[in-house]
Amino acid sequence: PSLICARAAPTPPLTRARAGRARSTTMAGDAPPAPELSPKMLVVPCLMMAVKFLKLDFAPYVEQLRIGFGCACALTLGVHFLVKSIAAGKADATEITVTTTNPMKPGEKETKTWTICNYDQAEALKKVKSGLVSVCMVSAMHYKWGSPMPLLFQCIMQPMNLLDDPLVQIHLLGKKPEGKLERPFKAPPNPLADLLGGDKAADDDKAVARKPKAGNPKKKD
């Protein structure tokens, strides 16, 4: 008996084009949104490229950079303490409910009720602690390797971060707590985590304003 080979009819070009567009549309719809990039993220890489390209040597200015680094740290910590004092003086008793992820138990969420007064003071104190950790790390790096570059970067980045701080913008610059400044504050954007589809706990944080209570505001669990 003869062997009969059946061959499928070729797909018309128009059909292939439509199928390709459909696949591209599906892939575009499933793709995560592009991470939000801040111009500050480009400051350090651009500065490093400029130093390398122009062959700049900051070794003769180590003493000046140390003084500048100390002034930047003092300014940052002083402003955060000032913001904490201003928030305490306003004594805003409006309550907000904050939902966060427990760092000790991944996947478990905690809900706490704060007054705006206590929340702002806690956030300012958190910035002070992180600032002290940063000072210790940069000082250790400079002491260990003697490079002036960490001092230079901190002299530039600390004032920039201070101007972008939500509490500074609300209490010192007089901006309204709306949009990106709405409490509870979102964590700084992490483009790498966004690209990897990382932790989205910050998106679950919600604030619900309530009537202020009479008397001394207290934090509630």
N, C-alpha and C positions, 0 to 999 in steps of 0.2 A: 504493500500500500504506500502511496505517496504521502510524504510529510508536508502538511500545509502549515505555513507560518503566517499568523495573523499579525498585522502591524496596525497600531492605533493611528488614526488620522491626526496629522499635525495640528497643534493649537493655533488658531488665527492670531496674528500679531496684536490685533486690537484687544482680544481677550487676555493675552499675556500682559499687556500694558495696564489693563484695568485691575488685574490680580495684583500686579506690582504696587499700584497706587493704594489698593486696599490694605496690603501688608504694611506699607509705610505709614498709612494713617493709624493702623492698629498699634504699631510700634511707637509712634509719636504720642498716642494717647496713654500708653502704659509707661512712658518714660517719666522719671521723677522731675519735678521742677528744678530749674537751674538754681544753684546756691547763690545766695546774696553775697556779693563781694563788696568789701569796704575799701576805700582808697588807702586807709591806713595799712592794709595788708601788703601794699606795694612799697611802702616807705623803706623798710629794712632791706628787701632784695635790691631795690634800685640804688640805695645808698652803698650796699656792698659792691654792686657792679661799678658804681662811680669810683669808689676807692680803689678797686682793682684796676680799672681802666686808666685812671689818671695817676696811679701809683702814688697815692697820698700816704704820708707817714705821720701818724698822730702820736708817735712815741715821745717826741719832745714836748708834747702838751698834756702829758699824763697828769701833772699836778692840777692844771686848769680843769681837766675833765673830772678829776676827783671832786674838786670844789663844785663844779656844775652838777655832778651826780648827787652830791649831798644836798645842794639847794633844791633840786628837782624832787628828791625824796621828802625833804622837809615841807615843801610846798604841797605835795600830794597828801601827805598825812595830815598836815594842818588844815587843808580844805575839807577833808573828810570829817575831822573832828568839829570843824565849824558847822558843817551841814548837820551833823548829829545834834549839835547844840540848838540850831535853828529849828529842827524838827521837834525837839523836846519843848522848845518855847511855844510853838504853835499849838501843841497839845490837841491835835485833831483826833477826836474820838470816833470818827466814822470807821465802821468795821469792814474788813475785807476777808473773804475766805480764800485761802491759798491751798492748792493741791500740788503736792510735790511727790517725787519718787524717793523712797527710802534707799539711801546709798548702801546700807548694810544688808538690805533684802531686795535684790533686783526684782522688778515686776510688782512690788507692793507699794501702794500709794498711801500717803498720809495727808490728812486734811486738817488744817489749823485755821483758827480765826484770830486775826490780829486787828488792832486798831491801826490806823494809818501812822499815828505817832510812833507806836512801838515798831511797826514794820520798817519805817524809814530809819529809825535808830539802829535796828538790827542790821539792815543793809549797809549802812554807813560803817558800822563796826566790822562787818564782814570785809569791806573794802580795806579797812585799816589792817586787818590781819593778813589779807593777801598781799598788801603792800609791804608789810614787814618781811614776809616770806620772800618776796621778790628782791628786797634789799639784801637779805642774807645770801640768796643764791648768786646774785650778780657780784657781790663783794667776794664770795668764795671763789668764783671763776676768775675774777681779776687777781686775787691773791695767789691762786694756784698757777695760772699761766702768764700773768702779767700783761695780758692784752688790753689795750685801751678801747677796743671796739665795743665791748658790752657797755662800758660807761657812756660812750658816744650815743649808742642806740637808746639807752635809757634816758639820757638828757633830752632826746627828741620825742620819744614815745610817751613818756609819763605826762607831760603837759597836754599832748593830743588826747590821750585816754581820759584825762581829767575833764576836758571840754565836752567829751561825748558821754560822760557819766549822767544817767537819768536824774539822780538826786541833785547834782550840781545844776543841771538845766532847770529843774523845778524850783529849788530853794534859792539859788543864787542868780540865775539868769531870768527868773520870773516866767518861765514857760508853763503852759497848762498841762496837767497830767492826762493827755489825750494821745490816742494813736500809739506810737512806739513808747511813749512815756507813761502809758497807762499801767497802773499797778494791778497785779504783781508784775515786776519787770522780767522780761525774757532774758535768758542767758545769751551772752554774746554769740554771734553766728560762728559756726564751725564748718567751713566748706567741705573739709574731708569727711566729717560725719554726715553731712547732707548728701554727698555723692555716694556714700556707702549705705545710705538709708538707715542711719544710726538712730540714737535715742530721740524719741519724739515726745518725751515727757513734758518738755517745756510748752508744747502746743496744747497740753491738757490743762495747764494752769489757768484758773479762772478767778475773777474778782467779782464779788457781789457786794455792792454798797448797801449799808444798812443805816438806820438812824443812830446818831451818836448817843452814848449812854451818859447819864449824869455821874459825876464823881470822877475819881481817878481812873484813867483807862488802864486795863490790864489785859495781858495776853491770855487767850483761852485755847485749850486743846480741842 
